[in-house]
Amino acid sequence: MAEVTVFVDDAVRGHLPGVCAKDGVATGSRLKVVEEVGQSNRLGILWLLIFTGPLGWIALAFLSGRERGEYLTVELPYSDAAYDRFVAARRSRNAAAVGGLLSGIGLLVLMFAADLGPAGILLLLVVGAITVVAVLIAEWRMGQTSVDVSLDASRRWVTLRGVHPSFAAACTGSLANHV
């Protein structure tokens, strides 16, 4: 995969060459990608609120749930096949997370109802580990089917990472004609 830098106006307005960003084939379809820019959504040291008890948990839930950053929305050319792969990867990630959560809850109920003891805890740990692995694999697949968007410090250029070399070449040629 390649990387290309384009004008922010071209990326936001969707004035990019009609070449799929992931497959490198001609396309007329577009995909809106929204990325947070500026402030990070990571809480950093605030995760220590976990150790302060229920009031800290409430504060952490509030702080992690609020939107703090600003967002950049770009329109990328995406073929139907690339979009279908993206949707399938997103669905498998969500299914892995929901399936693992429901399995864990079901196992907890079974563990207390049947008094499984240490065997139940071991089963719960195995289900948790399988869920983490499944979600990580699905998240990796999501990364393979999507394009990373970042804005430079001058806020004039957008860098697109994980694009097809044909798309990068078309954008570079378009940029040369633009200047």
C-alpha positions as CSV (number, residue, x, y, z in Angstrom):
1,M,0.0,0.0,0.0
2,A,1.1,3.6,-0.6
3,E,0.7,7.0,0.9
4,V,-0.2,10.3,-0.8
5,T,-0.6,13.9,0.3
6,V,-3.4,16.1,-1.2
7,F,-4.9,19.5,-0.6
8,V,-7.4,19.5,2.3
9,D,-10.0,21.3,0.1
10,D,-9.7,18.5,-2.6
11,A,-10.1,15.8,0.1
12,V,-13.1,17.5,1.8
13,R,-14.9,18.3,-1.4
14,G,-14.2,14.9,-3.0
15,H,-12.2,16.4,-5.8
16,L,-9.9,13.4,-6.1
17,P,-9.2,11.3,-9.2
18,G,-11.9,8.7,-10.0
19,V,-9.6,5.9,-9.0
20,C,-10.6,3.6,-6.1
21,A,-8.4,4.4,-3.1
22,K,-8.1,0.7,-2.1
23,D,-8.3,-1.2,-5.4
24,G,-6.9,1.3,-8.0
25,V,-9.8,0.7,-10.4
26,A,-11.9,3.4,-12.0
27,T,-15.0,4.2,-9.9
28,G,-17.6,6.9,-9.5
29,S,-18.6,5.9,-6.0
30,R,-17.4,7.8,-2.9
31,L,-17.0,6.9,0.7
32,K,-17.0,9.6,3.5
33,V,-14.3,9.0,6.1
34,V,-14.5,10.9,9.3
35,E,-11.3,11.2,11.4
36,E,-10.7,13.1,14.6
37,V,-8.0,15.7,14.3
38,G,-6.5,18.0,16.9
39,Q,-7.0,16.7,20.4
40,S,-6.6,13.1,21.1
41,N,-9.6,11.1,22.4
42,R,-7.3,9.1,24.7
43,L,-7.7,9.7,28.4
44,G,-4.1,9.1,29.4
45,I,-3.6,9.3,33.1
46,L,-7.4,9.7,33.8
47,W,-7.6,5.9,33.6
48,L,-6.4,6.0,37.2
49,L,-9.9,7.0,38.1
50,I,-10.8,3.3,38.0
51,F,-9.0,2.9,41.3
52,T,-11.0,5.7,43.1
53,G,-14.3,3.7,43.3
54,P,-17.8,4.4,42.1
55,L,-17.4,8.2,41.9
56,G,-14.2,7.8,39.8
57,W,-16.0,5.3,37.5
58,I,-18.8,7.7,36.9
59,A,-16.3,10.5,36.1
60,L,-14.3,8.2,33.8
61,A,-17.5,7.1,32.0
62,F,-18.5,10.8,31.6
63,L,-15.1,11.9,30.4
64,S,-14.6,9.0,27.9
65,G,-18.1,9.5,26.5
66,R,-17.9,13.1,25.6
67,E,-16.8,14.4,22.3
68,R,-13.8,16.7,22.6
69,G,-12.0,16.8,19.3
70,E,-12.7,18.3,16.0
71,Y,-13.4,16.1,13.0
72,L,-12.3,16.1,9.4
73,T,-14.6,14.5,6.9
74,V,-13.1,13.5,3.5
75,E,-14.7,11.9,0.5
76,L,-12.6,9.1,-1.0
77,P,-13.3,7.3,-4.3
78,Y,-14.2,3.7,-3.3
79,S,-15.3,0.9,-5.6
80,D,-18.2,-1.2,-4.7
81,A,-16.0,-4.3,-4.0
82,A,-13.7,-2.3,-1.7
83,Y,-16.8,-0.9,0.2
84,D,-18.2,-4.4,0.5
85,R,-14.9,-5.6,2.1
86,F,-15.0,-2.6,4.5
87,V,-18.6,-3.3,5.5
88,A,-17.9,-7.1,6.0
89,A,-14.8,-6.3,8.1
90,R,-16.8,-3.9,10.3
91,R,-19.6,-6.4,10.7
92,S,-17.2,-9.2,11.7
93,R,-15.6,-6.9,14.3
94,N,-18.9,-5.9,15.8
95,A,-20.1,-9.5,15.7
96,A,-16.9,-10.7,17.5
97,A,-17.4,-8.0,20.2
98,V,-21.1,-8.6,20.7
99,G,-20.7,-12.4,20.5
100,G,-17.9,-12.3,23.1
101,L,-19.9,-10.1,25.4
102,L,-23.0,-12.2,25.2
103,S,-21.0,-15.4,25.7
104,G,-19.3,-13.9,28.7
105,I,-22.6,-12.8,30.3
106,G,-24.2,-16.2,29.5
107,L,-21.3,-18.0,31.0
108,L,-21.4,-15.8,34.1
109,V,-25.1,-16.6,34.6
110,L,-24.3,-20.3,34.1
111,M,-21.4,-20.1,36.5
112,F,-23.5,-18.7,39.3
113,A,-26.5,-20.9,38.6
114,A,-24.6,-24.2,38.3
115,D,-21.9,-23.2,40.9
116,L,-19.1,-24.2,38.5
117,G,-16.4,-22.7,40.8
118,P,-12.9,-22.7,39.4
119,A,-13.9,-24.4,36.2
120,G,-16.3,-21.6,35.5
121,I,-13.6,-19.0,36.0
122,L,-11.3,-20.9,33.7
123,L,-14.1,-21.1,31.1
124,L,-14.7,-17.4,31.5
125,L,-11.0,-16.6,31.0
126,V,-10.9,-18.8,27.8
127,V,-14.0,-17.1,26.4
128,G,-12.4,-13.7,27.2
129,A,-9.2,-14.6,25.5
130,I,-11.0,-15.9,22.4
131,T,-13.0,-12.7,22.3
132,V,-9.9,-10.5,22.5
133,V,-8.2,-12.5,19.8
134,A,-11.3,-12.4,17.5
135,V,-11.7,-8.6,18.0
136,L,-8.0,-7.9,17.4
137,I,-8.1,-10.0,14.1
138,A,-11.3,-8.2,13.0
139,E,-9.8,-4.8,13.9
140,W,-6.7,-5.7,11.8
141,R,-9.0,-6.5,8.9
142,M,-10.8,-3.2,9.4
143,G,-7.4,-1.5,9.1
144,Q,-6.6,-3.4,5.9
145,T,-9.9,-2.3,4.2
146,S,-9.8,1.4,5.3
147,V,-7.7,4.4,4.6
148,D,-5.9,6.3,7.3
149,V,-6.5,10.1,7.1
150,S,-4.3,12.6,8.9
151,L,-4.1,16.4,8.7
152,D,-0.7,18.2,8.9
153,A,0.1,21.0,11.3
154,S,-0.5,23.7,8.7
155,R,-4.0,22.3,8.2
156,R,-3.6,22.6,4.4
157,W,-2.6,19.1,3.5
158,V,-4.2,15.7,4.1
159,T,-2.1,12.5,4.1
160,L,-3.9,9.4,3.0
161,R,-2.1,6.2,4.1
162,G,-2.9,2.6,3.0
163,V,-4.0,3.6,-0.5
164,H,-3.5,1.7,-3.8
165,P,-0.3,2.8,-5.7
166,S,-2.5,3.6,-8.8
167,F,-4.6,6.0,-6.7
168,A,-1.5,7.6,-5.3
169,A,0.0,8.1,-8.8
170,A,-3.3,9.6,-10.0
171,C,-3.4,12.0,-7.1
172,T,0.2,13.0,-7.7
173,G,-0.5,13.6,-11.3
174,S,-3.6,15.6,-10.4
175,L,-1.6,17.7,-7.9
176,A,1.1,18.4,-10.6
177,N,-1.7,19.7,-12.9
178,H,-3.2,21.6,-9.9
179,V,-0.1,23.7,-9.1
